[in-house]
């Protein structure tokens, strides 16, 4: 296909129009996501059923199933008692399930994203040997940021909510806790925003330029500096659209409950809304990949 030229909103509008004319692009992205997601959901559901068979009676005895917002303190105690029962089995399962899920995501994303790139331009080769490790590095970075955020939240609680940190009135300092959590969250998000450029661009460069693991990372740093303005525009646009899609999906999912619907009809409606959201998200993700490829082409000339 001929390269798509232009800058700014016009460029991305042309990318979206081309993706709309080629629905198999978004279909390929959606297919690998569904294959991975449904497989993982089935495995998690099976493990959840196994754990419930072993601990269900004891968990019910704690009263956690009668949880209510009208009695938050009592409900919190019930939840703590239930977690004490569930924790050994949940932690034991998570020790092998989470690494397996991360590794399988890297493999599925490597195959799926390479297939999407080849559907956009059939001349591109398969570069799974480099793309999969780079995608694994990216998802490990995401996990590391979540772990860092969790540690920051715990530190914030230790500094403001523990008995040693009460204010002059003898109560936990909730204002300080909120400020610490917000500050730490913004700092971690800013750090990830800087790193994600490299980790998102490197797997695609492995396909486009046939580079290895280290070469793709170095090239992503250099090329990212040249394309910062264009890439920021594309990623900000896709990010805003995703937030809007999440809001629309949430509102649509709540409509049947507000109208008194329940049972199979409610579950079917929520399932259809979820599928529609996933299809829309896959479409815009495909557009982002296509835009990056075209920006790379323009940078080479």
Backbone bond lengths (Angstrom), bond angles and torsions (degrees), N, CA, C in turn:
res aa  C-N    CA-C-N  psi(-1)  N-CA   C-N-CA  omega(-1)  CA-C   N-CA-C  phi
1 X - - - 1.450 - - 1.517 109.69 -
2 X 1.346 119.38 148.86 1.462 120.82 178.63 1.523 110.38 -69.28
3 X 1.349 117.01 147.92 1.464 119.66 179.96 1.516 112.07 -64.72
4 X 1.306 116.08 150.23 1.464 122.33 178.30 1.517 108.66 -97.48
5 X 1.298 115.81 120.97 1.462 120.99 -178.04 1.523 110.40 -101.83
6 X 1.337 114.00 173.26 1.454 119.55 177.07 1.509 112.01 120.03
7 X 1.314 115.03 175.93 1.457 121.12 179.76 1.524 108.90 -140.89
8 X 1.334 114.47 158.35 1.445 120.18 172.70 1.513 113.72 68.17
9 X 1.340 116.74 -152.01 1.467 121.38 -176.64 1.520 113.70 -58.18
10 X 1.334 116.86 -34.78 1.462 119.67 -179.08 1.523 111.25 -63.32
11 X 1.324 116.17 -41.37 1.460 120.81 179.03 1.520 111.34 -60.84
12 X 1.332 117.36 -48.81 1.462 120.32 -177.97 1.523 110.92 -69.29
13 X 1.321 117.64 -32.44 1.464 120.31 175.92 1.523 110.80 -63.12
14 X 1.333 116.83 -38.89 1.462 120.20 177.18 1.531 110.84 -66.51
15 X 1.319 116.67 -37.74 1.471 120.53 177.20 1.525 110.41 -63.10
16 X 1.330 116.85 -44.92 1.462 120.81 179.60 1.529 110.87 -63.04
17 X 1.321 116.90 -39.93 1.464 120.28 179.50 1.528 110.60 -64.17
18 X 1.331 117.17 -41.08 1.464 120.48 179.10 1.529 110.96 -67.07
19 X 1.321 117.14 -39.61 1.471 120.31 177.15 1.531 111.19 -65.12
20 X 1.317 117.01 -35.87 1.458 120.46 178.17 1.528 111.05 -67.47
21 X 1.323 117.06 -33.07 1.466 120.00 177.65 1.530 112.56 -74.95
22 X 1.337 116.30 -14.93 1.462 120.65 -177.99 1.526 109.33 -125.18
23 X 1.321 118.90 76.96 1.469 122.01 -173.85 1.520 114.30 -63.81
24 X 1.338 118.46 -20.76 1.456 119.92 178.77 1.524 112.17 -65.40
25 X 1.332 117.36 -21.00 1.466 119.96 175.34 1.524 110.76 -61.63
26 X 1.331 116.11 -56.02 1.466 119.95 178.12 1.516 110.76 -66.82
27 X 1.333 117.77 -32.84 1.460 120.24 178.41 1.508 112.13 -62.85
28 X 1.325 117.38 -39.26 1.472 120.58 177.51 1.518 111.13 -64.89
29 X 1.328 116.54 -43.98 1.474 120.68 177.70 1.516 110.82 -61.79
30 X 1.333 117.07 -44.45 1.462 120.65 -179.58 1.522 111.27 -66.75
31 X 1.321 117.56 -35.27 1.465 120.90 -177.68 1.519 111.74 -63.49
32 X 1.338 117.09 -47.72 1.459 117.03 -178.38 1.532 111.61 -69.45
33 X 1.315 116.63 -32.12 1.472 118.98 176.75 1.525 111.18 -66.20
34 X 1.325 116.50 -43.19 1.463 119.39 179.34 1.523 111.71 -66.37
35 X 1.317 116.89 -41.27 1.470 119.73 179.13 1.524 110.76 -60.47
36 X 1.318 115.97 -44.42 1.466 118.88 178.96 1.526 111.45 -69.76
37 X 1.326 116.55 -47.52 1.462 120.46 -175.30 1.514 113.08 -64.27
38 X 1.328 117.35 -43.38 1.460 119.51 -179.60 1.527 111.46 -68.33
39 X 1.328 116.99 -37.80 1.463 119.89 177.63 1.525 110.80 -64.19
40 X 1.335 115.80 -44.00 1.464 119.18 179.48 1.525 110.99 -66.80
41 X 1.351 117.03 -40.11 1.463 120.22 178.92 1.525 111.08 -62.27
42 X 1.339 116.98 -39.73 1.463 119.75 178.61 1.525 110.97 -64.94
43 X 1.329 117.13 -41.51 1.467 120.30 179.57 1.523 111.23 -66.89
44 X 1.336 116.90 -43.80 1.467 120.30 178.66 1.530 110.20 -64.75
45 X 1.332 117.71 -40.86 1.454 120.38 178.37 1.511 112.49 -62.45
46 X 1.323 116.96 -40.72 1.462 120.24 178.00 1.524 111.39 -64.18
47 X 1.334 117.08 -43.68 1.458 120.39 179.03 1.528 111.33 -66.88
48 X 1.336 116.28 -36.78 1.463 119.53 177.07 1.519 110.88 -63.50
49 X 1.327 116.81 -43.79 1.464 120.27 178.03 1.527 110.90 -62.51
50 X 1.336 117.55 -40.31 1.471 121.28 179.40 1.529 110.87 -63.14
51 X 1.338 116.25 -44.51 1.471 119.70 179.98 1.520 110.49 -66.14
52 X 1.354 116.68 -39.54 1.465 119.09 -179.79 1.521 111.57 -65.78
53 X 1.311 117.38 -36.09 1.455 119.95 177.73 1.526 111.61 -61.66
54 X 1.309 117.26 -31.54 1.454 121.59 -178.59 1.526 113.17 -85.81
55 X 1.342 116.86 -31.41 1.469 119.72 -171.69 1.516 113.71 -122.21
56 X 1.339 118.46 -1.05 1.461 120.57 -172.65 1.512 114.22 -57.55
57 X 1.338 117.11 -45.44 1.468 120.14 -177.77 1.525 111.20 -62.82
58 X 1.324 117.02 -43.48 1.464 120.38 -179.70 1.529 111.32 -67.39
59 X 1.334 117.07 -37.45 1.467 119.99 179.11 1.526 110.36 -66.56
60 X 1.331 117.90 -42.52 1.463 120.79 177.89 1.523 111.31 -60.76
61 X 1.321 116.84 -35.23 1.465 120.57 -178.91 1.525 112.72 -66.42
62 X 1.340 117.99 -21.08 1.468 119.79 178.90 1.529 112.19 -74.27
63 X 1.344 117.87 -17.14 1.456 120.90 -177.70 1.508 114.58 85.83
64 X 1.349 117.92 9.40 1.459 120.21 -176.16 1.531 111.55 -67.06
65 X 1.333 117.35 -25.49 1.460 119.51 179.97 1.527 111.81 -72.04
66 X 1.314 117.52 -12.70 1.476 121.86 175.14 1.524 111.36 -99.36
67 X 1.320 115.16 27.08 1.459 122.00 -178.49 1.523 110.53 -59.62
68 X 1.342 116.50 139.62 1.458 121.09 -177.40 1.523 110.31 -147.09
69 X 1.333 115.31 139.53 1.462 120.12 175.91 1.515 112.20 -69.67
70 X 1.328 117.01 -18.64 1.458 120.14 -179.99 1.523 111.54 -72.88
71 X 1.337 116.84 -19.31 1.468 121.01 178.83 1.526 108.44 -131.54
72 X 1.324 116.98 72.06 1.471 120.40 -172.57 1.521 113.86 -64.47
73 X 1.338 118.37 -38.66 1.454 119.87 -177.66 1.528 111.13 -66.77
74 X 1.320 116.69 -46.35 1.454 119.80 178.95 1.521 111.19 -65.28
75 X 1.323 116.43 -40.86 1.461 119.87 178.56 1.523 110.96 -63.83
76 X 1.332 116.59 -36.62 1.455 120.00 177.15 1.516 112.20 -63.74
77 X 1.331 116.04 -40.60 1.466 119.34 177.19 1.520 111.15 -65.02
78 X 1.330 116.51 -39.30 1.470 119.88 177.83 1.526 110.54 -63.90
79 X 1.334 115.89 -41.99 1.468 119.62 179.55 1.527 111.26 -64.57
80 X 1.344 116.80 -39.57 1.465 120.14 178.40 1.527 110.85 -63.83
81 X 1.350 116.25 -40.94 1.469 119.66 178.34 1.526 111.72 -65.44
82 X 1.326 116.45 -39.05 1.463 119.93 178.43 1.526 110.89 -66.94
83 X 1.325 117.08 -41.42 1.460 120.03 179.93 1.531 111.17 -64.64
84 X 1.321 116.58 -34.94 1.463 119.56 178.17 1.527 110.90 -61.09
85 X 1.329 116.54 -34.34 1.467 120.88 178.37 1.526 110.71 -76.16
86 X 1.323 116.30 -41.82 1.460 120.70 -174.80 1.523 113.37 -79.26
87 X 1.313 117.34 -25.81 1.458 120.62 -169.77 1.525 114.47 -54.60
88 X 1.327 121.17 -48.15 1.483 118.55 -177.76 1.522 113.15 -56.96
89 X 1.337 117.25 -46.55 1.459 120.13 -178.95 1.529 111.80 -69.82
90 X 1.334 116.41 -40.79 1.464 119.72 -179.27 1.523 110.79 -64.78
91 X 1.324 117.64 -45.37 1.463 120.86 -179.87 1.520 110.81 -65.09
92 X 1.324 116.74 -42.30 1.469 120.20 179.06 1.530 111.12 -60.88
93 X 1.326 116.95 -42.25 1.468 120.52 178.99 1.516 111.51 -69.69
94 X 1.336 116.98 -41.09 1.460 120.26 -178.60 1.522 111.95 -64.96
95 X 1.334 118.17 -26.96 1.449 121.34 -178.17 1.527 112.30 -61.91
96 X 1.329 117.15 -31.01 1.469 118.69 177.79 1.529 112.30 -107.93
97 X 1.351 116.89 -26.07 1.454 118.90 -176.70 1.529 111.91 -73.50
98 X 1.321 118.37 -41.67 1.462 120.66 -178.55 1.532 112.39 -64.90
99 X 1.344 119.99 -48.00 1.474 118.37 175.60 1.523 112.87 -59.78
100 X 1.335 116.71 -38.30 1.459 119.70 178.15 1.531 110.67 -64.09
101 X 1.333 117.44 -42.97 1.461 120.79 179.68 1.525 111.24 -63.89
102 X 1.323 117.27 -40.50 1.464 120.83 179.42 1.527 110.87 -64.99
103 X 1.336 116.56 -46.91 1.465 120.00 -179.05 1.528 111.21 -63.81
104 X 1.335 116.93 -42.61 1.468 119.92 179.86 1.526 111.34 -66.65
105 X 1.341 117.05 -34.74 1.467 118.71 176.76 1.523 110.75 -63.32
106 X 1.334 116.88 -42.71 1.464 119.50 -179.98 1.525 111.02 -61.41
107 X 1.337 116.86 -41.92 1.462 120.24 179.42 1.532 110.52 -66.41
108 X 1.345 116.07 -47.81 1.471 119.52 -178.96 1.520 111.19 -63.29
109 X 1.330 117.11 -43.38 1.462 120.18 -179.84 1.523 111.02 -67.12
110 X 1.333 117.39 -37.73 1.453 119.92 178.39 1.519 111.99 -61.39
111 X 1.333 116.00 -46.40 1.468 119.94 178.51 1.527 110.54 -67.38
112 X 1.348 116.55 -45.95 1.456 120.49 -176.28 1.514 113.24 -65.61
113 X 1.328 117.43 -46.22 1.463 119.87 -177.94 1.525 110.96 -69.13
114 X 1.334 117.19 -35.93 1.464 119.05 175.56 1.527 110.60 -64.52
115 X 1.337 116.66 -37.98 1.463 120.32 177.99 1.528 110.87 -66.23
116 X 1.325 117.21 -39.62 1.468 120.42 177.81 1.527 110.58 -63.37
117 X 1.340 116.90 -44.20 1.458 120.33 178.96 1.529 111.12 -61.83
118 X 1.323 116.91 -38.91 1.466 119.89 179.55 1.522 111.40 -71.47
119 X 1.318 117.84 -30.22 1.469 119.24 174.94 1.525 110.72 -68.99
120 X 1.309 116.80 -32.32 1.466 119.85 176.50 1.533 110.35 -71.99
121 X 1.335 116.27 -41.47 1.464 121.38 179.61 1.526 107.53 -140.96
122 X 1.316 116.90 105.24 1.467 121.95 -175.22 1.515 112.75 -65.16
123 X 1.339 118.71 -14.32 1.460 121.02 179.67 1.516 112.68 -76.42
124 X 1.328 117.93 -15.20 1.462 120.52 -178.07 1.522 110.20 -71.60
125 X 1.338 117.98 143.47 1.466 121.18 -177.19 1.528 111.72 -89.44
126 X 1.325 115.51 172.09 1.457 121.84 170.04 1.530 108.12 -83.80
127 X 1.338 117.26 125.05 1.465 122.11 179.90 1.526 110.06 -130.68
128 X 1.324 116.23 53.22 1.464 120.31 -174.84 1.524 111.79 -68.97
129 X 1.329 117.09 -31.06 1.467 119.50 -176.24 1.523 111.75 -62.21
130 X 1.320 117.89 -31.72 1.463 121.31 177.69 1.522 112.07 -96.38
131 X 1.336 117.36 -36.61 1.465 120.32 -174.10 1.525 111.58 -68.63
132 X 1.339 117.97 -41.60 1.466 119.96 -176.84 1.522 112.13 -63.88
133 X 1.353 120.56 -47.61 1.477 118.47 176.24 1.519 113.24 -60.62
134 X 1.329 117.76 -34.97 1.466 120.12 178.91 1.525 111.40 -68.22
135 X 1.332 116.68 -39.31 1.465 119.78 176.30 1.526 110.97 -68.62
136 X 1.324 116.75 -34.42 1.470 119.80 175.14 1.520 110.22 -63.34
137 X 1.325 116.66 -40.85 1.461 120.06 177.13 1.525 110.63 -61.72
138 X 1.328 116.79 -38.97 1.464 119.82 -179.76 1.522 111.85 -65.57
139 X 1.338 117.30 -46.01 1.456 119.14 -178.53 1.528 110.58 -69.65
140 X 1.333 117.57 -30.84 1.468 119.49 174.18 1.527 110.20 -66.98
141 X 1.338 116.50 -34.81 1.461 119.43 174.85 1.517 112.23 -63.84
142 X 1.340 116.75 -40.46 1.467 120.68 176.71 1.527 110.08 -62.22
143 X 1.339 116.32 -45.85 1.466 120.01 179.15 1.529 111.00 -62.35
144 X 1.340 115.81 -39.36 1.456 119.20 178.35 1.515 112.39 -63.95
145 X 1.320 117.22 -37.96 1.456 120.37 178.08 1.528 111.74 -67.51
146 X 1.343 116.39 -39.52 1.463 119.08 175.93 1.526 110.99 -63.80
147 X 1.331 116.71 -41.34 1.461 120.05 178.58 1.532 110.49 -64.13
148 X 1.327 116.55 -40.75 1.461 120.21 177.80 1.521 110.88 -64.80
149 X 1.337 116.63 -40.82 1.466 119.86 178.61 1.529 110.71 -63.98
150 X 1.338 117.16 -41.60 1.467 120.28 178.91 1.522 110.59 -63.13
151 X 1.335 116.67 -41.72 1.464 119.62 177.70 1.523 110.98 -64.02
152 X 1.335 116.32 -37.17 1.470 119.81 178.97 1.524 111.43 -66.90
153 X 1.342 116.92 -38.49 1.465 119.97 177.86 1.524 110.54 -65.56
154 X 1.327 116.97 -41.76 1.470 119.95 177.63 1.525 110.97 -63.96
155 X 1.326 116.88 -40.52 1.466 119.56 177.42 1.523 110.44 -63.50
156 X 1.337 116.94 -41.31 1.466 120.23 178.18 1.512 111.32 -61.05
157 X 1.336 116.38 -40.59 1.468 119.70 177.72 1.513 111.48 -65.43
158 X 1.337 117.27 -40.19 1.462 120.35 179.31 1.525 111.85 -64.83
159 X 1.332 116.48 -31.32 1.455 120.48 -178.61 1.527 113.63 -82.45
160 X 1.336 117.60 -15.63 1.466 118.32 -172.44 1.527 115.11 -134.17
161 X 1.316 119.60 -18.65 1.459 120.94 -173.06 1.514 114.34 -115.18
162 X 1.305 118.79 -13.01 1.463 120.89 -178.56 1.523 110.16 -77.31
163 X 1.338 118.27 160.69 1.469 120.26 179.69 1.523 113.71 -55.75
164 X 1.340 117.23 -29.44 1.466 119.66 -179.89 1.520 112.69 -75.63
165 X 1.348 117.31 -10.04 1.462 120.13 -175.34 1.519 112.55 -118.27
166 X 1.329 118.49 21.96 1.467 120.40 -179.21 1.515 109.97 -71.01
167 X 1.347 115.48 156.18 1.461 119.56 -179.83 1.520 110.65 -83.99
168 X 1.330 115.64 -171.93 1.469 120.41 -175.72 1.518 112.60 -63.04
169 X 1.328 117.97 -26.01 1.464 121.64 179.64 1.519 112.62 -83.55
170 X 1.318 117.28 -0.98 1.452 120.25 -178.93 1.514 114.24 82.51
171 X 1.347 117.56 12.26 1.466 121.99 179.68 1.525 110.43 -111.46
172 X 1.336 117.29 154.37 1.472 119.69 175.56 1.523 110.47 -59.94
173 X 1.323 116.66 145.72 1.463 122.05 -178.15 1.530 108.93 -87.49
174 X 1.341 116.62 86.30 1.461 120.95 -177.30 1.522 112.22 -67.19
175 X 1.333 117.47 -33.09 1.462 120.40 178.66 1.523 110.85 -63.64
176 X 1.331 116.13 -45.22 1.465 119.73 177.91 1.525 110.73 -63.13
177 X 1.317 116.17 -40.07 1.469 119.75 178.66 1.529 110.90 -60.91
178 X 1.323 116.36 -45.73 1.460 119.55 179.17 1.520 112.38 -62.17
179 X 1.340 117.34 -42.74 1.460 120.83 179.47 1.527 111.54 -63.83
180 X 1.327 116.56 -42.08 1.464 119.84 179.69 1.524 111.61 -64.66
181 X 1.339 116.49 -42.93 1.465 120.15 179.95 1.524 110.59 -63.82
182 X 1.343 117.05 -43.42 1.466 120.41 179.98 1.526 110.62 -64.12
183 X 1.335 117.16 -45.02 1.462 120.47 -178.45 1.530 110.75 -63.67
184 X 1.326 116.85 -44.98 1.468 119.94 179.91 1.525 111.05 -65.46
185 X 1.324 116.44 -40.43 1.466 119.90 -179.14 1.527 110.78 -64.17
186 X 1.336 117.12 -44.03 1.463 120.20 179.29 1.527 111.36 -64.14
187 X 1.327 116.57 -40.07 1.462 119.84 178.56 1.518 112.23 -63.94
188 X 1.332 116.80 -42.12 1.465 120.30 179.33 1.516 110.83 -68.39
189 X 1.343 117.78 -40.68 1.458 120.61 177.83 1.528 111.62 -63.34
190 X 1.326 116.81 -39.66 1.465 119.71 178.41 1.530 110.74 -65.25
191 X 1.331 116.76 -41.46 1.465 120.41 177.86 1.518 111.29 -61.69
192 X 1.336 116.14 -43.97 1.460 119.37 -179.82 1.520 111.58 -67.93
193 X 1.336 117.35 -33.79 1.464 119.99 177.94 1.522 110.74 -61.57
194 X 1.332 117.48 -35.58 1.463 120.86 178.50 1.528 111.56 -73.03
195 X 1.330 117.05 -41.06 1.463 120.53 -177.36 1.522 112.47 -76.93
196 X 1.326 117.48 -32.37 1.461 120.11 -173.62 1.523 112.50 -65.59
197 X 1.345 117.06 -25.18 1.458 119.10 176.36 1.525 110.44 -56.39
198 X 1.320 115.16 -50.41 1.465 120.62 -176.91 1.519 110.56 -67.34
199 X 1.333 116.69 -46.66 1.458 120.75 -173.94 1.528 112.46 -71.80
200 X 1.332 118.17 -23.10 1.466 121.01 176.53 1.521 112.06 -84.13
201 X 1.324 116.27 -35.98 1.460 120.78 -176.07 1.525 112.15 -81.10
202 X 1.320 117.91 -33.22 1.466 121.35 -174.35 1.538 113.36 -59.91
203 X 1.355 121.08 -45.70 1.470 118.24 179.62 1.524 113.19 -61.66
204 X 1.322 117.70 -35.18 1.461 120.09 178.83 1.524 110.83 -70.87
205 X 1.333 117.04 -36.28 1.457 119.82 177.70 1.526 111.13 -67.57
206 X 1.322 117.24 -29.90 1.464 119.53 175.82 1.517 110.89 -61.07
207 X 1.340 116.46 -34.82 1.465 121.18 177.81 1.525 110.91 -78.72
208 X 1.324 117.18 -43.09 1.461 120.96 -174.44 1.516 112.97 -71.30
209 X 1.326 117.12 -37.38 1.460 120.50 -173.14 1.519 113.37 -114.82
210 X 1.337 117.89 -2.77 1.456 120.36 178.02 1.516 113.57 67.41
211 X 1.314 118.20 29.31 1.461 121.73 -178.83 1.522 110.85 -86.85
212 X 1.329 115.66 163.53 1.448 121.57 176.78 1.507 111.70 -85.02
213 X 1.331 116.11 -168.44 1.465 122.02 -175.68 1.529 111.11 -61.25
214 X 1.321 116.94 -59.51 1.464 120.48 -176.69 1.529 111.23 -67.77
215 X 1.336 116.76 -40.17 1.453 119.56 -179.40 1.515 112.88 -61.99
216 X 1.333 117.04 -36.49 1.466 120.48 178.79 1.518 111.44 -67.97
217 X 1.334 117.00 -37.97 1.464 119.98 178.66 1.525 110.91 -66.00
218 X 1.338 116.48 -44.35 1.470 119.93 179.67 1.531 110.32 -64.25
219 X 1.317 115.94 -43.45 1.460 120.28 179.57 1.523 111.44 -64.39
220 X 1.336 117.33 -36.32 1.465 120.87 178.93 1.519 110.97 -63.52
221 X 1.333 117.12 -38.50 1.467 120.59 178.40 1.525 110.26 -64.17
222 X 1.333 116.58 -46.39 1.465 120.32 -177.38 1.526 111.84 -69.22
223 X 1.331 116.19 -45.54 1.464 119.03 -178.80 1.519 111.32 -70.33
224 X 1.344 116.55 -33.96 1.459 119.85 179.18 1.517 112.57 -60.63
225 X 1.331 116.79 -33.52 1.465 119.77 178.25 1.525 111.15 -67.01
226 X 1.329 116.90 -36.11 1.472 120.63 -178.01 1.521 111.71 -76.18
227 X 1.322 116.35 -31.29 1.467 119.91 -174.59 1.525 112.99 -107.17
228 X 1.322 116.94 17.59 1.465 119.65 -173.91 1.526 112.05 -55.75
229 X 1.337 116.58 -48.35 1.458 119.38 -176.54 1.517 112.85 -60.50
230 X 1.342 116.49 -48.09 1.463 120.04 -179.08 1.524 111.86 -66.51
231 X 1.335 116.14 -43.26 1.465 119.40 -179.07 1.526 111.64 -66.08
232 X 1.322 116.54 -36.88 1.470 119.50 177.47 1.519 109.81 -61.66
233 X 1.335 116.87 -44.56 1.458 119.64 179.72 1.512 112.68 -60.07
234 X 1.342 116.50 -45.60 1.465 120.23 -179.83 1.516 111.15 -65.11
235 X 1.329 117.53 -47.54 1.459 120.69 -176.15 1.518 112.42 -68.84
236 X 1.320 117.24 -37.32 1.471 119.41 177.22 1.525 110.08 -65.01
237 X 1.337 116.49 -42.06 1.466 119.93 178.74 1.520 110.97 -61.18
238 X 1.335 116.67 -47.96 1.463 119.96 179.78 1.522 111.01 -64.11
239 X 1.332 117.05 -38.83 1.460 119.67 178.30 1.515 112.86 -62.95
240 X 1.332 116.76 -43.28 1.465 120.23 178.43 1.521 110.61 -63.61
241 X 1.338 116.02 -42.18 1.465 119.38 179.37 1.519 111.03 -62.98
242 X 1.324 117.25 -40.27 1.470 120.08 179.50 1.526 111.33 -63.77
243 X 1.331 116.68 -42.28 1.471 119.33 177.49 1.525 110.06 -62.28
244 X 1.325 116.52 -42.21 1.464 119.83 178.48 1.526 111.13 -63.44
245 X 1.340 117.08 -40.90 1.459 120.44 178.55 1.529 111.62 -63.56
246 X 1.322 116.26 -39.63 1.464 119.91 177.55 1.520 111.02 -63.40
247 X 1.333 116.33 -41.81 1.458 119.27 177.96 1.514 112.27 -64.14
248 X 1.332 116.82 -43.42 1.466 120.59 178.92 1.525 110.40 -63.57
249 X 1.343 116.78 -43.60 1.464 120.15 179.93 1.525 111.55 -62.99
250 X 1.337 116.15 -38.83 1.472 119.52 178.64 1.522 111.18 -64.18
251 X 1.327 115.71 -43.88 1.471 119.53 179.98 1.526 110.65 -64.44
252 X 1.334 116.94 -45.22 1.459 120.33 -180.00 1.524 111.77 -63.35
253 X 1.329 117.01 -36.87 1.467 119.83 179.31 1.520 111.96 -67.34
254 X 1.344 116.93 -28.83 1.466 120.33 -177.50 1.523 113.04 -85.07
255 X 1.329 118.34 -15.51 1.461 120.57 -176.53 1.529 112.76 -60.27
256 X 1.347 120.09 -48.28 1.475 118.87 -179.11 1.528 113.11 -60.49
257 X 1.344 116.91 -38.55 1.467 119.19 178.42 1.517 111.40 -63.30
258 X 1.326 116.66 -38.72 1.462 119.81 178.70 1.519 111.78 -65.73
259 X 1.337 115.93 -27.59 1.458 120.31 179.08 1.530 112.89 -90.55
260 X 1.321 116.57 3.27 1.456 120.61 176.95 1.510 114.97 88.32
261 X 1.317 118.06 9.07 1.468 120.31 179.82 1.528 109.70 -72.80
262 X 1.327 116.54 147.88 1.446 121.72 178.13 1.531 109.12 -158.69
263 X 1.328 114.49 169.62 1.454 118.77 178.66 1.512 113.04 81.26
264 X 1.339 117.71 -153.47 1.474 121.95 -175.08 1.523 113.88 -57.79
265 X 1.343 117.08 -36.42 1.458 119.37 -179.46 1.525 111.17 -61.93
266 X 1.341 116.65 -40.38 1.460 120.79 179.49 1.525 110.49 -65.37
267 X 1.337 116.67 -44.77 1.465 119.83 -179.86 1.524 111.39 -64.76
268 X 1.320 117.04 -39.39 1.458 120.46 178.81 1.525 110.68 -63.84
269 X 1.318 117.14 -43.99 1.455 120.99 179.47 1.527 110.95 -61.59
270 X 1.327 116.72 -46.77 1.471 120.09 179.71 1.527 111.03 -63.29
271 X 1.342 116.67 -36.20 1.450 119.60 176.99 1.519 112.17 -65.07
272 X 1.323 117.51 -41.07 1.460 121.15 178.77 1.533 111.16 -66.70
273 X 1.328 116.56 -39.98 1.467 119.85 177.97 1.524 110.35 -64.10
274 X 1.335 116.76 -41.93 1.463 120.81 178.38 1.521 111.02 -61.82
275 X 1.322 116.74 -44.01 1.462 120.39 179.59 1.528 111.01 -64.01
276 X 1.334 116.92 -40.86 1.465 120.16 178.00 1.531 111.05 -63.93
277 X 1.333 116.65 -40.47 1.466 119.88 177.32 1.523 110.99 -62.84
278 X 1.335 116.60 -43.88 1.461 120.00 179.97 1.525 111.30 -62.87
279 X 1.338 117.12 -39.37 1.463 120.20 178.74 1.532 110.91 -64.49
280 X 1.333 116.66 -42.99 1.462 120.14 179.17 1.530 110.79 -66.20
281 X 1.334 116.86 -42.07 1.462 119.93 178.55 1.521 111.19 -63.54
282 X 1.334 117.28 -39.57 1.465 120.85 177.62 1.523 110.90 -63.91
283 X 1.327 117.27 -38.93 1.466 120.83 179.42 1.521 111.19 -61.44
284 X 1.336 117.59 -46.47 1.454 120.02 -178.00 1.524 112.01 -73.87
285 X 1.328 117.50 -30.06 1.461 119.38 173.72 1.530 110.18 -65.14
286 X 1.332 116.37 -41.35 1.460 120.72 176.42 1.524 110.47 -61.35
287 X 1.325 116.77 -41.41 1.465 120.17 178.44 1.525 110.95 -63.01
288 X 1.319 116.98 -37.71 1.464 119.38 178.33 1.529 111.28 -65.14
289 X 1.336 116.89 -43.02 1.468 120.16 177.60 1.528 110.26 -61.52
290 X 1.340 116.47 -45.82 1.460 120.51 -179.83 1.527 111.50 -62.28
291 X 1.340 116.63 -40.44 1.463 119.84 179.06 1.522 111.02 -64.51
292 X 1.326 117.36 -39.30 1.457 120.42 178.38 1.520 111.17 -63.76
293 X 1.331 116.64 -40.61 1.470 120.42 178.09 1.522 110.40 -61.86
294 X 1.324 117.11 -44.74 1.466 120.09 -178.44 1.535 111.24 -68.63
295 X 1.324 117.50 -35.88 1.460 119.69 176.37 1.522 110.57 -66.54
296 X 1.322 116.59 -36.95 1.466 120.86 175.98 1.524 111.00 -62.93
297 X 1.327 116.38 -42.45 1.467 120.84 177.37 1.531 110.57 -59.89
298 X 1.333 115.85 -45.33 1.469 120.04 -178.55 1.527 111.18 -64.93
299 X 1.349 116.57 -35.71 1.466 120.12 -179.08 1.519 112.51 -68.88
300 X 1.330 116.16 -27.00 1.467 119.70 -178.84 1.520 112.03 -76.80
301 X 1.330 117.18 -20.73 1.465 119.91 -176.03 1.530 111.75 -90.75
